[in-house]
Amino acid sequence: MDALLIAVVGGLVGGALAAVIGGLFALRQQTQQHEHERAMANTARIQARRQRAYEQILAVAVRAQIGVDRIEPLIGPVPDPPPPISDKAVSKLTALAAVHASKPVQEAVHEFNRAGRRFELAVPQYRFARDRLEGQEFLDAHQEMDGARAAFRSAVEELGSRMNADLAGESPSN
């Protein structure tokens, strides 16, 4: 009887131990699954925020490009340009990029801002040259403005390209 009792108690202890080990293993798997699902949801939220930020930034960039294209065009007449982007809007876009954008997109936003400043400086120089200068000085001012316009367009295209690559999960190139 002692052997039978030992066998029964051993079976119960072994079964209980197997149940505890199985339960711990299942709990570990559930915890890992929960953490994985949580990480996936967090990644999806970050991606959605990034996409919304990129849409806002690119909408302003395209609006600014319309303005640049309508200021002192080679061929006219064209509708008046939209009002310039306010400093508040530029600050907001820069903040959105700093919080949500990848490093290559942040760099493209900064290049967009630099290109905008270059064009803003070139326009009054061109207008001065148009009204008061002749010959090579006028042509130089005109070429500077057109070069700044082309650089601005290129900056907007690069910004959109980097955003699309980033949202597609690719590594945006520099």
mmCIF file of the C-alpha atoms, coordinates in Angstrom:
data_MODEL
# 
_entry.id   MODEL 
# 
loop_
_atom_site.group_PDB 
_atom_site.id 
_atom_site.type_symbol 
_atom_site.label_atom_id 
_atom_site.label_alt_id 
_atom_site.label_comp_id 
_atom_site.label_asym_id 
_atom_site.label_entity_id 
_atom_site.label_seq_id 
_atom_site.pdbx_PDB_ins_code 
_atom_site.Cartn_x 
_atom_site.Cartn_y 
_atom_site.Cartn_z 
_atom_site.occupancy 
_atom_site.B_iso_or_equiv 
_atom_site.pdbx_formal_charge 
_atom_site.auth_seq_id 
_atom_site.auth_comp_id 
_atom_site.auth_asym_id 
_atom_site.auth_atom_id 
_atom_site.pdbx_PDB_model_num 
ATOM 1   C CA . MET A 1 1   ? 0.000  0.000   0.000   1.00 0.00 ? 1   MET A CA 1 
ATOM 2   C CA . ASP A 1 2   ? 2.871  2.294   0.657   1.00 0.00 ? 2   ASP A CA 1 
ATOM 3   C CA . ALA A 1 3   ? 3.973  1.893   -2.940  1.00 0.00 ? 3   ALA A CA 1 
ATOM 4   C CA . LEU A 1 4   ? 0.470  2.670   -4.155  1.00 0.00 ? 4   LEU A CA 1 
ATOM 5   C CA . LEU A 1 5   ? 0.289  5.749   -1.925  1.00 0.00 ? 5   LEU A CA 1 
ATOM 6   C CA . ILE A 1 6   ? 3.696  6.898   -3.098  1.00 0.00 ? 6   ILE A CA 1 
ATOM 7   C CA . ALA A 1 7   ? 2.639  6.379   -6.719  1.00 0.00 ? 7   ALA A CA 1 
ATOM 8   C CA . VAL A 1 8   ? -0.615 8.306   -6.234  1.00 0.00 ? 8   VAL A CA 1 
ATOM 9   C CA . VAL A 1 9   ? 1.074  11.152  -4.351  1.00 0.00 ? 9   VAL A CA 1 
ATOM 10  C CA . GLY A 1 10  ? 3.910  11.192  -6.900  1.00 0.00 ? 10  GLY A CA 1 
ATOM 11  C CA . GLY A 1 11  ? 1.390  11.319  -9.735  1.00 0.00 ? 11  GLY A CA 1 
ATOM 12  C CA . LEU A 1 12  ? -0.514 14.127  -8.060  1.00 0.00 ? 12  LEU A CA 1 
ATOM 13  C CA . VAL A 1 13  ? 2.658  16.091  -7.363  1.00 0.00 ? 13  VAL A CA 1 
ATOM 14  C CA . GLY A 1 14  ? 3.954  15.441  -10.883 1.00 0.00 ? 14  GLY A CA 1 
ATOM 15  C CA . GLY A 1 15  ? 0.613  16.434  -12.412 1.00 0.00 ? 15  GLY A CA 1 
ATOM 16  C CA . ALA A 1 16  ? 0.444  19.567  -10.296 1.00 0.00 ? 16  ALA A CA 1 
ATOM 17  C CA . LEU A 1 17  ? 4.014  20.449  -11.193 1.00 0.00 ? 17  LEU A CA 1 
ATOM 18  C CA . ALA A 1 18  ? 3.274  19.897  -14.891 1.00 0.00 ? 18  ALA A CA 1 
ATOM 19  C CA . ALA A 1 19  ? 0.137  22.062  -14.590 1.00 0.00 ? 19  ALA A CA 1 
ATOM 20  C CA . VAL A 1 20  ? 2.093  24.851  -12.865 1.00 0.00 ? 20  VAL A CA 1 
ATOM 21  C CA . ILE A 1 21  ? 4.876  24.715  -15.476 1.00 0.00 ? 21  ILE A CA 1 
ATOM 22  C CA . GLY A 1 22  ? 2.323  24.647  -18.306 1.00 0.00 ? 22  GLY A CA 1 
ATOM 23  C CA . GLY A 1 23  ? 0.450  27.561  -16.745 1.00 0.00 ? 23  GLY A CA 1 
ATOM 24  C CA . LEU A 1 24  ? 3.647  29.577  -16.371 1.00 0.00 ? 24  LEU A CA 1 
ATOM 25  C CA . PHE A 1 25  ? 4.572  28.830  -19.969 1.00 0.00 ? 25  PHE A CA 1 
ATOM 26  C CA . ALA A 1 26  ? 1.081  29.882  -21.169 1.00 0.00 ? 26  ALA A CA 1 
ATOM 27  C CA . LEU A 1 27  ? 1.267  33.036  -19.044 1.00 0.00 ? 27  LEU A CA 1 
ATOM 28  C CA . ARG A 1 28  ? 4.653  33.852  -20.535 1.00 0.00 ? 28  ARG A CA 1 
ATOM 29  C CA . GLN A 1 29  ? 3.288  33.363  -24.052 1.00 0.00 ? 29  GLN A CA 1 
ATOM 30  C CA . GLN A 1 30  ? 0.271  35.553  -23.283 1.00 0.00 ? 30  GLN A CA 1 
ATOM 31  C CA . THR A 1 31  ? 2.533  38.258  -21.875 1.00 0.00 ? 31  THR A CA 1 
ATOM 32  C CA . GLN A 1 32  ? 4.749  38.146  -24.951 1.00 0.00 ? 32  GLN A CA 1 
ATOM 33  C CA . GLN A 1 33  ? 1.704  38.227  -27.230 1.00 0.00 ? 33  GLN A CA 1 
ATOM 34  C CA . HIS A 1 34  ? 0.274  41.178  -25.287 1.00 0.00 ? 34  HIS A CA 1 
ATOM 35  C CA . GLU A 1 35  ? 3.575  43.062  -25.480 1.00 0.00 ? 35  GLU A CA 1 
ATOM 36  C CA . HIS A 1 36  ? 3.805  42.339  -29.204 1.00 0.00 ? 36  HIS A CA 1 
ATOM 37  C CA . GLU A 1 37  ? 0.245  43.569  -29.798 1.00 0.00 ? 37  GLU A CA 1 
ATOM 38  C CA . ARG A 1 38  ? 0.921  46.641  -27.673 1.00 0.00 ? 38  ARG A CA 1 
ATOM 39  C CA . ALA A 1 39  ? 4.092  47.422  -29.646 1.00 0.00 ? 39  ALA A CA 1 
ATOM 40  C CA . MET A 1 40  ? 2.228  46.960  -32.937 1.00 0.00 ? 40  MET A CA 1 
ATOM 41  C CA . ALA A 1 41  ? -0.572 49.307  -31.802 1.00 0.00 ? 41  ALA A CA 1 
ATOM 42  C CA . ASN A 1 42  ? 1.987  51.884  -30.661 1.00 0.00 ? 42  ASN A CA 1 
ATOM 43  C CA . THR A 1 43  ? 3.789  51.669  -34.007 1.00 0.00 ? 43  THR A CA 1 
ATOM 44  C CA . ALA A 1 44  ? 0.469  52.103  -35.837 1.00 0.00 ? 44  ALA A CA 1 
ATOM 45  C CA . ARG A 1 45  ? -0.379 55.181  -33.724 1.00 0.00 ? 45  ARG A CA 1 
ATOM 46  C CA . ILE A 1 46  ? 3.038  56.707  -34.363 1.00 0.00 ? 46  ILE A CA 1 
ATOM 47  C CA . GLN A 1 47  ? 2.721  56.032  -38.096 1.00 0.00 ? 47  GLN A CA 1 
ATOM 48  C CA . ALA A 1 48  ? -0.761 57.606  -38.184 1.00 0.00 ? 48  ALA A CA 1 
ATOM 49  C CA . ARG A 1 49  ? 0.487  60.711  -36.354 1.00 0.00 ? 49  ARG A CA 1 
ATOM 50  C CA . ARG A 1 50  ? 3.458  60.928  -38.686 1.00 0.00 ? 50  ARG A CA 1 
ATOM 51  C CA . GLN A 1 51  ? 1.218  60.665  -41.732 1.00 0.00 ? 51  GLN A CA 1 
ATOM 52  C CA . ARG A 1 52  ? -1.084 63.439  -40.461 1.00 0.00 ? 52  ARG A CA 1 
ATOM 53  C CA . ALA A 1 53  ? 1.929  65.650  -39.711 1.00 0.00 ? 53  ALA A CA 1 
ATOM 54  C CA . TYR A 1 54  ? 3.407  64.982  -43.152 1.00 0.00 ? 54  TYR A CA 1 
ATOM 55  C CA . GLU A 1 55  ? 0.095  65.834  -44.822 1.00 0.00 ? 55  GLU A CA 1 
ATOM 56  C CA . GLN A 1 56  ? -0.043 69.180  -42.987 1.00 0.00 ? 56  GLN A CA 1 
ATOM 57  C CA . ILE A 1 57  ? 3.573  70.006  -43.763 1.00 0.00 ? 57  ILE A CA 1 
ATOM 58  C CA . LEU A 1 58  ? 3.279  69.072  -47.427 1.00 0.00 ? 58  LEU A CA 1 
ATOM 59  C CA . ALA A 1 59  ? 0.004  70.996  -47.846 1.00 0.00 ? 59  ALA A CA 1 
ATOM 60  C CA . VAL A 1 60  ? 1.734  74.168  -46.663 1.00 0.00 ? 60  VAL A CA 1 
ATOM 61  C CA . ALA A 1 61  ? 4.778  73.427  -48.843 1.00 0.00 ? 61  ALA A CA 1 
ATOM 62  C CA . VAL A 1 62  ? 2.621  73.037  -51.951 1.00 0.00 ? 62  VAL A CA 1 
ATOM 63  C CA . ARG A 1 63  ? 0.696  76.217  -51.096 1.00 0.00 ? 63  ARG A CA 1 
ATOM 64  C CA . ALA A 1 64  ? 4.015  78.034  -50.733 1.00 0.00 ? 64  ALA A CA 1 
ATOM 65  C CA . GLN A 1 65  ? 5.160  76.656  -54.087 1.00 0.00 ? 65  GLN A CA 1 
ATOM 66  C CA . ILE A 1 66  ? 2.027  78.090  -55.715 1.00 0.00 ? 66  ILE A CA 1 
ATOM 67  C CA . GLY A 1 67  ? 2.997  81.451  -54.278 1.00 0.00 ? 67  GLY A CA 1 
ATOM 68  C CA . VAL A 1 68  ? 6.582  81.154  -55.484 1.00 0.00 ? 68  VAL A CA 1 
ATOM 69  C CA . ASP A 1 69  ? 5.392  80.216  -58.982 1.00 0.00 ? 69  ASP A CA 1 
ATOM 70  C CA . ARG A 1 70  ? 3.086  83.268  -59.108 1.00 0.00 ? 70  ARG A CA 1 
ATOM 71  C CA . ILE A 1 71  ? 5.602  85.873  -57.930 1.00 0.00 ? 71  ILE A CA 1 
ATOM 72  C CA . GLU A 1 72  ? 7.255  87.611  -60.875 1.00 0.00 ? 72  GLU A CA 1 
ATOM 73  C CA . PRO A 1 73  ? 6.589  84.794  -63.361 1.00 0.00 ? 73  PRO A CA 1 
ATOM 74  C CA . LEU A 1 74  ? 8.322  84.734  -66.729 1.00 0.00 ? 74  LEU A CA 1 
ATOM 75  C CA . ILE A 1 75  ? 4.992  84.357  -68.492 1.00 0.00 ? 75  ILE A CA 1 
ATOM 76  C CA . GLY A 1 76  ? 1.885  86.039  -67.196 1.00 0.00 ? 76  GLY A CA 1 
ATOM 77  C CA . PRO A 1 77  ? -0.566 87.170  -66.218 1.00 0.00 ? 77  PRO A CA 1 
ATOM 78  C CA . VAL A 1 78  ? -1.259 84.788  -63.357 1.00 0.00 ? 78  VAL A CA 1 
ATOM 79  C CA . PRO A 1 79  ? -3.518 85.114  -60.329 1.00 0.00 ? 79  PRO A CA 1 
ATOM 80  C CA . ASP A 1 80  ? -2.056 86.875  -57.340 1.00 0.00 ? 80  ASP A CA 1 
ATOM 81  C CA . PRO A 1 81  ? -0.040 84.609  -55.077 1.00 0.00 ? 81  PRO A CA 1 
ATOM 82  C CA . PRO A 1 82  ? -1.558 83.487  -51.808 1.00 0.00 ? 82  PRO A CA 1 
ATOM 83  C CA . PRO A 1 83  ? -0.396 85.451  -48.780 1.00 0.00 ? 83  PRO A CA 1 
ATOM 84  C CA . PRO A 1 84  ? 3.019  84.430  -47.491 1.00 0.00 ? 84  PRO A CA 1 
ATOM 85  C CA . ILE A 1 85  ? 3.249  81.709  -44.883 1.00 0.00 ? 85  ILE A CA 1 
ATOM 86  C CA . SER A 1 86  ? 3.159  83.229  -41.443 1.00 0.00 ? 86  SER A CA 1 
ATOM 87  C CA . ASP A 1 87  ? 5.990  82.792  -38.979 1.00 0.00 ? 87  ASP A CA 1 
ATOM 88  C CA . LYS A 1 88  ? 3.478  81.010  -36.733 1.00 0.00 ? 88  LYS A CA 1 
ATOM 89  C CA . ALA A 1 89  ? 2.729  78.460  -39.474 1.00 0.00 ? 89  ALA A CA 1 
ATOM 90  C CA . VAL A 1 90  ? 6.429  77.933  -40.187 1.00 0.00 ? 90  VAL A CA 1 
ATOM 91  C CA . SER A 1 91  ? 7.043  77.405  -36.457 1.00 0.00 ? 91  SER A CA 1 
ATOM 92  C CA . LYS A 1 92  ? 4.183  74.905  -36.259 1.00 0.00 ? 92  LYS A CA 1 
ATOM 93  C CA . LEU A 1 93  ? 5.479  72.945  -39.245 1.00 0.00 ? 93  LEU A CA 1 
ATOM 94  C CA . THR A 1 94  ? 8.998  72.902  -37.886 1.00 0.00 ? 94  THR A CA 1 
ATOM 95  C CA . ALA A 1 95  ? 7.658  71.669  -34.544 1.00 0.00 ? 95  ALA A CA 1 
ATOM 96  C CA . LEU A 1 96  ? 5.583  68.956  -36.254 1.00 0.00 ? 96  LEU A CA 1 
ATOM 97  C CA . ALA A 1 97  ? 8.679  67.831  -38.121 1.00 0.00 ? 97  ALA A CA 1 
ATOM 98  C CA . ALA A 1 98  ? 10.783 67.846  -34.954 1.00 0.00 ? 98  ALA A CA 1 
ATOM 99  C CA . VAL A 1 99  ? 8.255  65.697  -33.090 1.00 0.00 ? 99  VAL A CA 1 
ATOM 100 C CA . HIS A 1 100 ? 7.030  63.309  -35.782 1.00 0.00 ? 100 HIS A CA 1 
ATOM 101 C CA . ALA A 1 101 ? 9.439  63.257  -38.723 1.00 0.00 ? 101 ALA A CA 1 
ATOM 102 C CA . SER A 1 102 ? 12.396 61.039  -39.420 1.00 0.00 ? 102 SER A CA 1 
ATOM 103 C CA . LYS A 1 103 ? 15.811 62.673  -39.551 1.00 0.00 ? 103 LYS A CA 1 
ATOM 104 C CA . PRO A 1 104 ? 15.893 62.781  -43.399 1.00 0.00 ? 104 PRO A CA 1 
ATOM 105 C CA . VAL A 1 105 ? 12.457 64.429  -43.467 1.00 0.00 ? 105 VAL A CA 1 
ATOM 106 C CA . GLN A 1 106 ? 13.521 66.935  -40.796 1.00 0.00 ? 106 GLN A CA 1 
ATOM 107 C CA . GLU A 1 107 ? 16.512 67.803  -42.981 1.00 0.00 ? 107 GLU A CA 1 
ATOM 108 C CA . ALA A 1 108 ? 14.202 68.239  -45.991 1.00 0.00 ? 108 ALA A CA 1 
ATOM 109 C CA . VAL A 1 109 ? 11.964 70.589  -43.961 1.00 0.00 ? 109 VAL A CA 1 
ATOM 110 C CA . HIS A 1 110 ? 14.997 72.668  -43.034 1.00 0.00 ? 110 HIS A CA 1 
ATOM 111 C CA . GLU A 1 111 ? 16.097 72.756  -46.691 1.00 0.00 ? 111 GLU A CA 1 
ATOM 112 C CA . PHE A 1 112 ? 12.566 73.824  -47.678 1.00 0.00 ? 112 PHE A CA 1 
ATOM 113 C CA . ASN A 1 113 ? 12.776 76.689  -45.147 1.00 0.00 ? 113 ASN A CA 1 
ATOM 114 C CA . ARG A 1 114 ? 16.236 77.713  -46.433 1.00 0.00 ? 114 ARG A CA 1 
ATOM 115 C CA . ALA A 1 115 ? 15.031 77.651  -50.043 1.00 0.00 ? 115 ALA A CA 1 
ATOM 116 C CA . GLY A 1 116 ? 12.038 79.794  -49.102 1.00 0.00 ? 116 GLY A CA 1 
ATOM 117 C CA . ARG A 1 117 ? 14.256 82.381  -47.431 1.00 0.00 ? 117 ARG A CA 1 
ATOM 118 C CA . ARG A 1 118 ? 16.551 82.445  -50.472 1.00 0.00 ? 118 ARG A CA 1 
ATOM 119 C CA . PHE A 1 119 ? 13.614 83.123  -52.778 1.00 0.00 ? 119 PHE A CA 1 
ATOM 120 C CA . GLU A 1 120 ? 12.196 85.779  -50.440 1.00 0.00 ? 120 GLU A CA 1 
ATOM 121 C CA . LEU A 1 121 ? 15.537 87.614  -50.605 1.00 0.00 ? 121 LEU A CA 1 
ATOM 122 C CA . ALA A 1 122 ? 15.881 87.251  -54.380 1.00 0.00 ? 122 ALA A CA 1 
ATOM 123 C CA . VAL A 1 123 ? 12.503 88.805  -55.236 1.00 0.00 ? 123 VAL A CA 1 
ATOM 124 C CA . PRO A 1 124 ? 13.150 92.332  -53.900 1.00 0.00 ? 124 PRO A CA 1 
ATOM 125 C CA . GLN A 1 125 ? 16.619 92.270  -55.452 1.00 0.00 ? 125 GLN A CA 1 
ATOM 126 C CA . TYR A 1 126 ? 15.050 91.377  -58.801 1.00 0.00 ? 126 TYR A CA 1 
ATOM 127 C CA . ARG A 1 127 ? 12.382 94.074  -58.442 1.00 0.00 ? 127 ARG A CA 1 
ATOM 128 C CA . PHE A 1 128 ? 15.034 96.661  -57.630 1.00 0.00 ? 128 PHE A CA 1 
ATOM 129 C CA . ALA A 1 129 ? 17.072 95.568  -60.653 1.00 0.00 ? 129 ALA A CA 1 
ATOM 130 C CA . ARG A 1 130 ? 14.001 95.554  -62.893 1.00 0.00 ? 130 ARG A CA 1 
ATOM 131 C CA . ASP A 1 131 ? 13.096 99.105  -61.935 1.00 0.00 ? 131 ASP A CA 1 
ATOM 132 C CA . ARG A 1 132 ? 16.554 100.681 -61.724 1.00 0.00 ? 132 ARG A CA 1 
ATOM 133 C CA . LEU A 1 133 ? 19.211 98.598  -63.453 1.00 0.00 ? 133 LEU A CA 1 
ATOM 134 C CA . GLU A 1 134 ? 19.975 97.460  -66.957 1.00 0.00 ? 134 GLU A CA 1 
ATOM 135 C CA . GLY A 1 135 ? 22.136 94.972  -68.770 1.00 0.00 ? 135 GLY A CA 1 
ATOM 136 C CA . GLN A 1 136 ? 24.106 92.358  -66.891 1.00 0.00 ? 136 GLN A CA 1 
ATOM 137 C CA . GLU A 1 137 ? 23.074 93.537  -63.418 1.00 0.00 ? 137 GLU A CA 1 
ATOM 138 C CA . PHE A 1 138 ? 19.419 93.079  -64.324 1.00 0.00 ? 138 PHE A CA 1 
ATOM 139 C CA . LEU A 1 139 ? 20.111 89.676  -65.884 1.00 0.00 ? 139 LEU A CA 1 
ATOM 140 C CA . ASP A 1 140 ? 22.081 88.567  -62.820 1.00 0.00 ? 140 ASP A CA 1 
ATOM 141 C CA . ALA A 1 141 ? 19.204 89.511  -60.511 1.00 0.00 ? 141 ALA A CA 1 
ATOM 142 C CA . HIS A 1 142 ? 16.741 87.724  -62.792 1.00 0.00 ? 142 HIS A CA 1 
ATOM 143 C CA . GLN A 1 143 ? 18.901 84.596  -62.885 1.00 0.00 ? 143 GLN A CA 1 
ATOM 144 C CA . GLU A 1 144 ? 19.275 84.619  -59.094 1.00 0.00 ? 144 GLU A CA 1 
ATOM 145 C CA . MET A 1 145 ? 15.504 84.786  -58.641 1.00 0.00 ? 145 MET A CA 1 
ATOM 146 C CA . ASP A 1 146 ? 14.897 82.018  -61.169 1.00 0.00 ? 146 ASP A CA 1 
ATOM 147 C CA . GLY A 1 147 ? 17.608 79.886  -59.537 1.00 0.00 ? 147 GLY A CA 1 
ATOM 148 C CA . ALA A 1 148 ? 15.994 80.443  -56.137 1.00 0.00 ? 148 ALA A CA 1 
ATOM 149 C CA . ARG A 1 149 ? 12.595 79.503  -57.603 1.00 0.00 ? 149 ARG A CA 1 
ATOM 150 C CA . ALA A 1 150 ? 14.036 76.291  -59.067 1.00 0.00 ? 150 ALA A CA 1 
ATOM 151 C CA . ALA A 1 151 ? 15.753 75.464  -55.752 1.00 0.00 ? 151 ALA A CA 1 
ATOM 152 C CA . PHE A 1 152 ? 12.452 75.980  -53.942 1.00 0.00 ? 152 PHE A CA 1 
ATOM 153 C CA . ARG A 1 153 ? 10.595 73.659  -56.318 1.00 0.00 ? 153 ARG A CA 1 
ATOM 154 C CA . SER A 1 154 ? 13.339 71.078  -55.871 1.00 0.00 ? 154 SER A CA 1 
ATOM 155 C CA . ALA A 1 155 ? 13.093 71.383  -52.070 1.00 0.00 ? 155 ALA A CA 1 
ATOM 156 C CA . VAL A 1 156 ? 9.320  70.778  -52.190 1.00 0.00 ? 156 VAL A CA 1 
ATOM 157 C CA . GLU A 1 157 ? 9.803  67.731  -54.435 1.00 0.00 ? 157 GLU A CA 1 
ATOM 158 C CA . GLU A 1 158 ? 12.516 66.335  -52.168 1.00 0.00 ? 158 GLU A CA 1 
ATOM 159 C CA . LEU A 1 159 ? 10.347 66.896  -49.116 1.00 0.00 ? 159 LEU A CA 1 
ATOM 160 C CA . GLY A 1 160 ? 7.482  64.940  -50.670 1.00 0.00 ? 160 GLY A CA 1 
ATOM 161 C CA . SER A 1 161 ? 9.827  62.198  -51.844 1.00 0.00 ? 161 SER A CA 1 
ATOM 162 C CA . ARG A 1 162 ? 11.358 61.720  -48.401 1.00 0.00 ? 162 ARG A CA 1 
ATOM 163 C CA . MET A 1 163 ? 7.946  61.717  -46.750 1.00 0.00 ? 163 MET A CA 1 
ATOM 164 C CA . ASN A 1 164 ? 6.621  59.084  -49.142 1.00 0.00 ? 164 ASN A CA 1 
ATOM 165 C CA . ALA A 1 165 ? 9.684  56.909  -48.640 1.00 0.00 ? 165 ALA A CA 1 
ATOM 166 C CA . ASP A 1 166 ? 9.426  57.270  -44.867 1.00 0.00 ? 166 ASP A CA 1 
ATOM 167 C CA . LEU A 1 167 ? 5.729  56.363  -44.798 1.00 0.00 ? 167 LEU A CA 1 
ATOM 168 C CA . ALA A 1 168 ? 6.390  53.377  -47.070 1.00 0.00 ? 168 ALA A CA 1 
ATOM 169 C CA . GLY A 1 169 ? 8.925  52.087  -44.556 1.00 0.00 ? 169 GLY A CA 1 
ATOM 170 C CA . GLU A 1 170 ? 11.869 52.777  -46.806 1.00 0.00 ? 170 GLU A CA 1 
ATOM 171 C CA . SER A 1 171 ? 14.942 54.635  -45.712 1.00 0.00 ? 171 SER A CA 1 
ATOM 172 C CA . PRO A 1 172 ? 14.580 58.150  -47.148 1.00 0.00 ? 172 PRO A CA 1 
ATOM 173 C CA . SER A 1 173 ? 17.787 59.073  -48.927 1.00 0.00 ? 173 SER A CA 1 
ATOM 174 C CA . ASN A 1 174 ? 19.752 62.178  -48.143 1.00 0.00 ? 174 ASN A CA 1 
# 
